[in-house]
């Protein structure tokens, strides 16, 4: 992608991208792309930054008018729903469980589905149900299948994930993206990259947790107004 295309998809300015490249020790975007390609080509070994610059950028984006409007829209959908379901597997499954517990604590009963083989066909048609789908890539087939099945049962879908250009985003009615860097590596050099046991996910779940807590608090405010 050219820098302007990248900036458009990430919802930041080209200047922000160039500052990021400088911080990563590159003279510009072209050098950054080259180093990224070399990094992806190396097996094992994942660079885990210890600073919070990426989280700071997310918080700045979250504070934008456009993102705040999406949060308000999502909160209104949840407040008006009869029930809420949080969906996620693996690391995102833990976030889904936490979100369900957090929403319930504010008086909005919510359950989590973290089993990719959950018998969805046994659920009745669920009108006026909102589903929060937690996923980093938005491309995990099991998550996409669960999301599609819930949509077929007339649920309204809100996705909380990394990017809008993914399968789950196409299914969802509303997308809340955090554009955090995906960090994954092999836990054993003898495993293939396609082995589920070989993949370790180091991607930060902090943005997803922040979005979930923010939504729960806004929903609580709307319920108190009723």
C-alpha positions in Angstrom: 0.0 0.0 0.0 1.1 3.5 -0.6 1.3 5.8 2.4 -1.8 7.7 1.5 -3.8 4.5 1.2 -2.4 3.2 4.5 -3.3 6.5 6.2 -6.8 6.4 4.8 -7.4 2.9 6.0 -5.8 3.5 9.4 -7.8 6.8 9.8 -4.7 8.8 10.6 -2.6 11.4 8.8 0.5 10.6 6.6 2.5 12.6 9.1 1.4 10.3 11.9 2.7 7.3 9.9 6.0 9.0 9.2 6.5 9.8 12.9 5.8 6.1 13.6 8.3 5.0 11.0 10.9 7.3 12.6 10.2 5.9 16.0 10.8 2.4 14.7 14.2 3.5 13.5 13.4 4.0 9.8 14.2 6.9 7.6 10.8 6.7 5.9 7.8 4.6 5.0 9.7 2.7 2.2 12.4 1.6 4.6 9.7 0.6 7.2 8.0 -1.6 4.6 11.3 -3.3 3.8 12.1 -4.0 7.4 8.6 -5.2 8.0 8.9 -7.7 5.1 12.2 -8.9 6.5 10.7 -9.3 10.0 7.7 -11.3 8.7 10.1 -13.5 6.8 12.0 -14.5 9.9 10.7 -17.6 11.8 10.1 -17.2 15.5 11.2 -14.2 17.6 8.6 -11.5 17.9 9.5 -7.9 18.8 7.4 -6.9 21.8 7.6 -3.2 22.4 7.5 -2.2 26.1 6.2 1.4 25.6 2.6 2.5 25.3 2.9 4.6 22.2 0.6 2.4 20.2 -2.1 2.4 23.0 -1.7 6.2 23.1 -2.4 6.5 19.4 -5.5 4.3 19.8 -6.8 6.5 22.7 -6.4 9.6 20.5 -8.3 7.9 17.7 -11.0 6.8 20.1 -11.4 10.4 21.3 -12.2 11.5 17.7 -15.8 12.7 16.9 -16.3 9.9 14.4 -15.4 7.2 16.9 -17.4 8.7 19.7 -20.5 8.8 17.4 -20.0 5.1 16.8 -19.7 4.4 20.5 -22.9 6.3 21.1 -24.7 4.3 18.4 -23.5 1.0 19.8 -24.4 2.0 23.3 -28.0 2.9 22.2 -28.3 -0.4 20.4 -27.2 -2.3 23.5 -29.4 -0.3 25.9 -32.5 -1.0 23.8 -31.8 -4.7 23.4 -33.5 -7.4 25.5 -30.3 -9.4 25.8 -26.6 -9.2 24.9 -24.2 -11.9 23.8 -20.4 -11.5 23.7 -18.6 -13.8 21.3 -14.9 -14.6 21.1 -12.4 -17.5 21.2 -8.8 -17.9 22.4 -7.5 -14.6 23.9 -10.6 -12.7 22.6 -12.7 -15.3 24.4 -11.3 -14.1 27.7 -12.2 -10.5 26.7 -15.7 -11.6 25.8 -16.1 -13.3 29.2 -14.9 -10.2 31.0 -17.1 -7.9 28.9 -20.2 -10.1 29.7 -19.4 -10.0 33.4 -18.8 -6.2 33.2 -22.1 -5.5 31.4 -24.0 -7.6 33.8 -22.5 -5.7 36.8 -24.1 -2.5 35.4 -27.5 -4.2 35.2 -27.5 -5.3 31.5 -27.6 -9.1 31.6 -25.1 -10.5 29.2 -23.7 -14.0 28.4 -20.5 -15.0 26.6 -20.1 -17.7 24.0 -16.4 -18.7 23.8 -16.9 -22.3 22.5 -16.5 -22.4 18.7 -18.7 -25.6 18.6 -21.5 -24.1 20.7 -24.8 -25.6 19.4 -26.2 -22.4 17.8 -29.0 -24.3 16.1 -30.6 -25.0 19.5 -31.1 -21.2 20.1 -34.6 -19.9 19.2 -35.0 -16.9 17.0 -33.7 -14.0 19.1 -35.2 -10.7 18.1 -34.0 -7.6 19.9 -30.6 -9.2 20.8 -27.3 -7.5 20.3 -24.1 -9.5 19.8 -20.7 -8.1 20.5 -18.0 -10.0 18.5 -14.5 -9.8 19.8 -11.8 -10.7 17.3 -8.3 -9.4 16.4 -8.1 -10.5 12.8 -11.8 -10.9 12.1 -10.9 -13.9 10.0 -11.1 -16.9 12.4 -13.6 -19.2 10.6 -15.3 -20.4 13.7 -16.0 -16.8 14.9 -17.3 -15.8 11.5 -19.6 -18.9 11.5 -21.0 -18.1 14.9 -21.5 -14.5 13.9 -23.3 -15.4 10.7 -25.6 -17.9 12.6 -26.5 -15.3 15.1 -27.3 -12.8 12.4 -29.5 -15.3 10.7 -31.4 -15.5 14.0 -32.1 -11.8 13.7 -29.5 -10.6 16.1 -27.8 -7.2 15.6 -24.1 -7.5 15.3 -21.4 -5.1 16.6 -17.8 -6.1 16.0 -14.8 -5.0 18.1 -11.7 -5.9 16.2 -8.6 -4.7 14.5 -9.7 -3.7 11.0 -12.8 -3.1 8.9 -11.4 -5.2 6.0 -12.2 -8.6 7.3 -15.0 -11.3 7.1 -16.6 -10.4 10.5 -16.8 -6.8 9.5 -18.8 -7.6 6.4 -21.3 -9.5 8.6 -21.6 -6.9 11.3 -23.9 -3.9 11.4 -21.5 -1.7 13.2 -17.7 -1.9 13.4 -15.5 -0.6 16.2 -11.9 -1.0 15.1 -8.7 -0.3 17.1 -6.0 -0.9 14.4 -3.5 -2.3 16.9 -0.4 -4.1 15.5 -0.9 -7.9 15.3 2.0 -9.7 17.0 2.2 -13.4 16.5 5.0 -16.0 16.6 5.8 -19.7 16.7 6.4 -21.3 20.1 8.4 -24.0 18.5 10.5 -23.7 15.4 9.7 -27.4 14.5 6.0 -26.6 14.1 4.5 -25.3 10.9 3.0 -21.8 10.7 -0.4 -23.4 10.1 -0.4 -25.5 13.3 -2.8 -24.0 15.9 -0.5 -25.2 18.7 2.5 -23.4 17.2 0.9 -19.9 17.1 1.3 -17.6 20.1 -0.7 -14.4 20.0 1.0 -11.4 21.7 -1.4 -8.8 20.3 -2.6 -6.4 22.9 -6.2 -6.8 24.0 -6.2 -3.6 25.9 -8.1 -1.6 23.2 -10.9 -4.2 23.2 -11.2 -4.1 27.0 -11.3 -0.3 26.9 -14.0 -0.3 24.3 -16.1 -2.8 26.2 -15.8 -0.9 29.5 -16.7 2.4 27.7 -19.7 0.8 26.1 -20.9 -0.7 29.4 -20.7 2.6 31.2 -22.6 4.4 28.5 -25.2 1.7 28.5 -25.5 2.1 32.3 -26.1 5.8 31.9 -28.9 5.3 29.4 -30.5 2.7 31.6 -30.5 5.1 34.5 -32.2 7.8 32.3 -35.2 5.4 31.6 
